[in-house]
């Protein structure tokens, strides 16, 4: 007899909990029917990695880059003038570290060969490799992390158009040497010293350094998202070797490097800032709807132990709330022993 009472008590508990949970479902359903519906649907759809979207984005970025490269007109005089201004500013503050680096690399043939090889290859290998790795192995983070890279590239393109700058290697009167041209006899890069074909390279796109911005993005992605320690170590080292290479080869001023890192920081701030603002807006709307429905305005706390650094940004289970927090499971109160007979 006493064994039947717990089942009745559990059934009555579910009868009380289910209407509350159903009302919460109704609240969230009303949100999806509101003016957030279209934007929520778009964000949900494009938050999942889709190969055709990535190909379209890459094609669009290349088209924009080509348009900027072909529409800037004759900017050589402006580019050299801007380069001279940057170098004069660095000299005034004794910050032109690219001078001794370029001189040492030029006079050390083995180092010059290694520098040229990395500059002409890893930039075009590591970045796509990290993107592919994120797409297949860290898909939960791919959309927002790749968005940082895309926005960084777009901001850099604006910089190339607005502030064309000649690289140090073209300022031979200042004592710089074009290491890429020096090693082109055995390399696949052109004698002009550009890292790629002259047909796709913009000689006056030194500010900001997209080379360094992409390298820093790769390094941060690997440091935060890779599981193997040696991969994290390589990820942490890669950006600094790139900084050395771009200055030692005479392709960037130190201010170009800092501008590239600043561009990456701005892009990351925009991507994650917009996401936080959107989550706060949706959370506020949900709170208002809960209050109108007579439901608790504060969701139950959720255990977050053992999560990774970026887990707060990862897409949740379909049963999660629209504000990104997991839906709490209604707690079943413990039946006092006295009621069990």
N, C-alpha and C positions, 0 to 999 in steps of 0.2 A: 504493500500500500504506500509506504513512504517513498518507494522508488519512483512512483508515478508523478509525485509532486514536482520534482525538478524539471521534468519535461514540460509540465504546464507552465511553470515559472519562466522557463526559457522561451516558450512560445509567446507568452504575454510580453516578454521583453522585446522580442522581435516585432510584435505588433505595435509597440510604442516607438521603436527605433525606425522602422521602415517608413512610416508617414513623414517623420522628420527628414529622412534622407530623400524621400520623394519630393518634398517641398524644396529641398536644395537643388534637386534636378530641375524643378520647374523654374527656379530663380535663374539658373545658368542657361536654361533654354530660352528664357525671355531675353537674356543678354545676347544670345546668338541671333535673335530676331531683331535686335536693335540696330542702330547705325553702325555698330562695330562689326556687323556680320560680314560684309564684303572684305574689309581689311583683315579681319580674323581669318577668313577663309584663305586669302592670299598668303598671309604669313604662315599659316599652317601648311599650305601646299608647298611653298618654296623653302620652308625650313628643312625639308627632306632633300638630300643630295640627289640630283637628277642629271644624268650624263649629258642629255641634250641641252640642258640649261647651261652647263659648264662650257660646252663647245660654243654656244651662242655668245656667252659672255666673253670668252677669249677672242672670238671673231670680232665682236664689237669693240673691244679694247684695241685690237690691232688696227681696225679701221679708223678709230679716233687718233691713234698714234700716227698713222700714215697721213691723215688729214692735217694734223698739226705740223708734221715734218714737211709737207708739201705746200703749206699755206703761209708759212712764216716769212717767205720772201727772202730777200738778201739781208741777212742779219749778222754777217761776219763782223762788220765794224762794231756793232752793238755788243756782240758776244766777246770780242777782244777787249772792249772797253770795260765791260762788266768783270771780266777775268782780272784785268789790271786793278780794278777797284778792290776786289776781294783780296788779291795778293798784297796790295798796299795796306789794307786793314790788318791782315795777319802779321805783316812785317812790323807794323807800328806797335803791335802787342806781343811781338816775339813768339808768335804762335804758328809760324809757317813750318811745321815739322815735316811737311812733304818735301821740302828742299833737301835736307840731309838724307832722308829715306831714298829719294829718287837718285841722288848721287851715289849712295852706297850700292843700291841694286844695280845701277848701270855699270859700276866698276867691278861687280862680282858676277861673272858670267853664269855660274851655276845657279845662284839666287835669281838672276834675271830670267833664266829659262823656266824655273819653277813658278815664278810670279806670272810670267806670260801665259804659261799653261793653265794655271788656275783661273786667271782673269778671263781667258777665252773659253773655258769649258764649264767649270762648276756652276757658274751663274745660270747656265742653260740646262744643267742636269739636276742640281740639288732642289731648286724651287719646284719644278714639275714633279720630281720624285716625292717631295714632302706633300704636295697636293694630292697625288695618287694615294699615298699612304693614309692621309687623313680621310679620303673618300671611302676607302675600303676597310680600314682598320679603326678609325675613330670617327665614324659617320655621325655620331651624336654631336660632335663639335665642329664638323666640317663647315656647315653653313656660315656660322658666325666668324670662325677663324679665317675662312677664305674671303669673307666679306671685308675683313680688315685689309687683306692683300689687295683686293680689287679697288677699294677706296684709296689706299695708299698710292696705287698706280695712277688713278684718276687725278689725285691731287698733284702728283709729280708731273703729269702731263700739263697741268695748268702752269706749273712752275717753268717747264721747258718753254712754253709759249710766252709767258709773261716776262721771264728773265733769262733769255738765251745767254749761255756762258761757255766760253772756250775752255777746254781742259788745260792743265799746266803743260802737258807735253807739246802743245802748240806754241808755247811762249819760250822759244829757244833763246831769245835775247835775254831772258831771265835766268838762263843756265839750266833749264830743264831738258831732259833727254826722253825721247819717245821709246820706251823699252819694248813696246809691242812691235814697232817698226824695226827695232834693232834685232829682234828675234824672228822676224817674219820669214827669213830665208829657209827655216826648217818647219815653221808652223803653218797652219791653214788660214790664219787671219791675214787680211790685206796689208799691204805696205803702208797704208794710211795710218795704221795704228789702231783702227776701230776694232772692237771686240768681235764684230760680226761683219757680214757683207756690207759694203758701202751702200747697197741698195736699200737696206733696212736700218742702217745706223744713222743717228743724228749726231753729227760731230759737235754740236753746240748744246747738248743736253747734259751738262755737267751739274747743274744746280736745280733741284737737290739730287743727291746720288741715289738713284733707284737701285743700283748694285748693292749698296750698303743697306738700304731699307729692306730689300728682299732677303738679304742674308740674315739680318736681325730677326725678321719674321720667321724664317726657317728655324733659327736657333731657339727662339722662344717657344715655338710650337713643339719642338723636340724636347726641350727641357721640361716643359709642363705636362706634355701628354705621352711621351715615351715611357715605357715601363723598365726597359733595361738600362742599367746605370751607364754602360759604355756608350749607349746611344745619346743619353743625356749629356755626357761629357763632350762627345763630338759636337752635339748641338750647341753647347756653350762655347766651344772653341771656334767654330766655323765663322761666326760674324767677325771676330777679332782678326782672324787671318785675312778675311776679305778687306777689312779696313786697312790693314798693312799693304795688301796687294794693290788696291786702287790708288793709294798715295805713292807707293814705291814705284809703280809703273808710270806715274805721271799723268794719270787719268782723272784725278780729283784733288781738289784742295781739301784741307781739313774741315773748312766750313761747309763744303758740299756734303761731307760725311755727317756732320752734325745736323745739317738741314734734312738729310734723308731720315735720320733717326727721329727728328722732330715731326716729320711728315707721317711716319709710322705711328708715333704716339698720338697725333691728332686724329688719324683714322681710327685707331683703336678706341679712343675716347668717344668719338661719334658713334661707332657701331654699338659698343656696350652701353653708352649713355642713352641712346635712343631706345635700346631694348629695355633698360631699366625704367625709363619714362613711360613706355608703353605698358609694362607690367604694373607700374604704380597706377596708371590711369584705369586699367582693367580692374585692378584690385579695389580701387575706390568705387568704381561702378558696381562691382559685386557686393561690396560692403553696404552701399545704399540700397540695393535690391534686397539683401538679406534683412536689413532693418525694416524695409517696407513689408516684408513677408513675416516679420516677427521672429526671425531666426537670429542666433548669436552672430554678432558682427566679427568676432575673432575666431578663426579656425583653430582646431585643436593642434597642439604642437606636434611636430613630426621629427622622428629621430633622423639626424643627419651625420651620424658618426661614420667614419670610413669612406667619406666621399672625396673625390679628387678636387683639385683646385678649381676647375671649371665646371664642376657638376651642377652648380646653381644655374648655369646657363643651358644645360643639356635638356633636350626635349623629354617630356615626361610620358608616362603611360596614357593611352587614350582616355582612361577613366579619371585623369587628373583634372583639376580645375583649370579654367582659362587663364588664371593669373599665374600659372606655373607651379603652384604648390600642390603636392599630392593630396588627394581627397582622404580625409581621416576616416577610418573605419569606426562606426559607432561602438562605443564600449558597452560591453554587457556587464551590468552590475552583478556583483557576487551575492548569491542568496545566503542570508544569514543561516547558520546551522539550526537556529531555533525553529525556522520555517520548514525544515526538512523532516520534522517529526522525530 
